[in-house]
Structure formats: structure tokens, C-alpha cells
Amino acid sequence: MNTTSQQTTDSRHTAPSRPGRPLEFLSFTLGQEEYGIDIQKVQELRGYDAVTRIANAPEYIKGVVNLRGIIVPIIDMRIKFKLGTPSYDQFTVVIVLNIGGRVVGMVVDSVSDVITLSAEQIKPAPEMGSVLDTDYLIGLGTLDERMLILVDIDKLMSSDEMGLVEKIAA
């Protein structure tokens, strides 16, 4: 099999990326699924602490925390993606993100590792109905037997529905 022609065919269907440079994703779990976000958006990882609730906030916005003098909204991704009732234990992690100059915390079940993917390892996301809007997906990343749902965290956090981060200029 001619690998050059195979790569040419596959590259038409991959997510936009910096040509020839692999991308790094922080992998995390929500329920039974494994997800990935751009590692460059991650500021730090923290254990889940109590949050201060905000009146009339959507259910998935758990509240806010004071992170070294910065008030950070905390979003529970399990609630956001309608993946059942969240439980908070010693494995629950808050991924602190810096998106468009705004700091946001994202609660996930656990964090696995950092995965490096080439453009050839990222496939377009199939339509998944109402479970997860594919507008917020980069695609599916494959590494050996693992498959990660790659989330475009910029688009998700700046969506009208979330309203947490100003729209990022394209």
C-alpha cells in the first residue's frame, strides 16, 4: 500500500491544525467517555473544592471560587453534556482554563494524561444528535486502542449558551 497517497486522502478530512506539528491534548473522563482539550488552554489542575453558588445560574454552573484573588466560574461538564448525576470524590478534578484572557474552571470525573496526536490521528466527528453539539468538537482522536472526543473548548466556552468568555475573533 502506498502510504503517501493514503496520507493525502486522510489529510482532507482532518481538523485544521498547524501543518506538520503534532497537537497535545489533556485527556479526561466524563462518565464512560474519554475527552481531550488543547493543552495550551490549561492553566492548572486542582482538586474539587466547595464553590459559592450563584443565584439563578444555569444548573451546570456550579458556582465560583476565589483562585488567588481571581473569581473563577466553575462549570460541571457532566451536567453540561447531560451525562447523569455527578458525584464528587478524590478523583474529581477541576481543570482551570485560560480562554481569551478569561479564567474558567471545568469539573471532570478524572484526568488521565497528555496525548500527542498528529493530524492523521484526528478524524472528523460524526453527527451525534442532541447529546453533544458537533459544533463544539474538533473531531475524534485515535491513539492505539483509545479514542478521544476532542472538544473545541474555545467555541464551547464562548458559545451564546455558556456566555462565559467573549467571542474569540476568528
C-alpha positions in Angstrom: 0.0 0.0 0.0 1.3 3.4 -0.9 1.4 5.4 2.4 1.9 8.7 0.7 -1.4 8.6 -1.2 -3.2 7.3 2.0 -1.9 10.4 3.9 -3.0 12.7 1.2 -6.5 11.2 1.2 -6.8 11.4 5.0 -5.5 15.0 5.4 -8.5 16.4 3.6 -10.7 15.1 6.4 -8.7 16.2 9.5 -9.2 19.2 11.7 -7.4 22.4 10.9 -4.0 22.4 12.6 -0.6 23.8 12.3 0.9 21.9 9.3 3.2 19.1 10.3 3.2 19.9 14.0 1.6 17.4 16.4 -1.1 18.7 18.8 -1.1 18.0 22.5 -4.4 17.3 24.3 -5.1 16.8 28.0 -7.3 13.7 28.3 -10.1 13.5 30.9 -13.1 11.3 31.5 -16.8 12.1 31.9 -18.8 9.0 32.7 -17.6 6.2 30.4 -16.1 8.5 27.7 -12.7 10.0 27.3 -12.3 13.5 26.1 -9.5 15.8 25.1 -8.8 19.5 25.1 -5.9 21.6 23.8 -3.2 21.5 26.5 -2.3 25.1 25.7 -5.6 26.3 27.2 -4.9 24.5 30.5 -3.6 26.8 33.3 -3.6 24.2 36.2 -5.3 21.2 37.7 -7.0 21.3 41.1 -9.0 19.0 43.3 -12.7 19.8 43.6 -13.4 22.2 46.5 -16.6 23.7 47.7 -17.9 26.5 45.5 -20.0 29.6 46.2 -23.4 29.2 44.4 -24.7 32.0 42.2 -28.4 32.6 42.3 -30.3 31.9 39.0 -27.2 30.4 37.3 -27.8 27.5 35.0 -27.5 24.1 36.7 -24.2 23.3 35.0 -22.5 26.4 36.5 -21.8 25.1 40.0 -20.7 28.5 41.3 -17.5 30.4 41.7 -14.2 30.0 43.6 -11.6 32.5 44.6 -8.3 31.4 42.9 -5.5 33.6 44.2 -7.7 36.7 44.0 -9.4 35.8 40.7 -13.1 34.9 40.8 -13.4 31.8 38.6 -16.7 30.3 37.4 -16.9 26.5 37.8 -18.7 24.5 35.1 -19.6 20.9 35.7 -19.2 19.2 32.3 -21.1 16.1 33.3 -24.2 18.3 33.8 -23.4 20.4 30.7 -23.3 17.3 28.5 -26.2 15.6 30.3 -24.2 12.6 31.4 -26.0 11.8 34.5 -25.8 12.9 38.1 -22.2 14.0 39.0 -20.5 12.6 42.1 -17.6 14.3 43.6 -14.8 12.2 45.1 -11.0 12.2 45.4 -10.6 11.7 41.7 -12.8 14.6 40.7 -10.6 17.3 39.1 -11.2 21.0 38.2 -9.3 21.9 35.0 -8.5 25.6 35.2 -8.6 27.0 31.7 -7.4 30.3 30.3 -9.5 31.1 27.3 -9.4 34.5 25.7 -7.9 36.0 28.8 -10.7 34.7 31.0 -10.1 32.0 33.6 -12.8 29.3 33.9 -12.8 26.0 35.8 -14.2 22.8 34.3 -15.2 19.9 36.6 -14.4 16.5 35.2 -14.5 13.0 36.6 -10.8 12.4 36.3 -7.7 13.5 34.3 -5.7 10.8 32.5 -2.7 12.2 30.7 -1.4 14.4 27.9 -1.7 12.8 24.5 0.2 14.0 21.4 -1.8 13.5 18.1 -0.7 14.1 14.6 -3.2 15.5 12.1 -3.6 12.0 10.6 -4.8 10.7 14.0 -7.7 13.2 14.2 -10.8 12.2 12.3 -14.0 14.3 11.7 -16.7 14.0 14.4 -19.8 12.1 13.3 -23.2 13.7 13.9 -24.2 12.6 17.4 -27.7 14.0 17.6 -28.6 16.2 20.6 -26.2 14.6 23.1 -23.2 16.8 22.1 -23.4 19.5 19.5 -20.7 18.7 17.0 -20.1 22.5 16.6 -18.0 22.2 19.7 -16.0 19.2 18.6 -12.6 19.2 16.8 -13.0 15.6 15.9 -12.1 12.2 17.3 -8.5 11.4 18.2 -7.3 7.9 17.9 -4.2 6.5 19.6 -3.8 2.7 19.5 -7.0 1.3 21.0 -8.0 4.7 22.6 -10.5 7.1 21.1 -10.8 10.6 22.5 -13.6 13.1 21.8 -11.7 16.3 21.1 -13.6 19.3 22.4 -13.1 22.8 20.9 -13.0 24.4 24.3 -12.8 27.9 22.9 -16.0 27.5 21.0 -17.8 25.8 23.8 -16.9 28.4 26.5 -17.6 31.3 24.1 -21.0 29.9 22.9 -24.1 32.1 23.5 -25.4 29.3 25.8 -22.4 29.4 28.1 -21.7 33.1 27.8 -18.6 32.8 30.0 -16.0 34.1 27.5 -16.2 36.9 25.0 -16.5 35.7 21.4 -13.0 34.9 20.2 -12.1 36.6 16.9 -11.5 34.1 14.2 
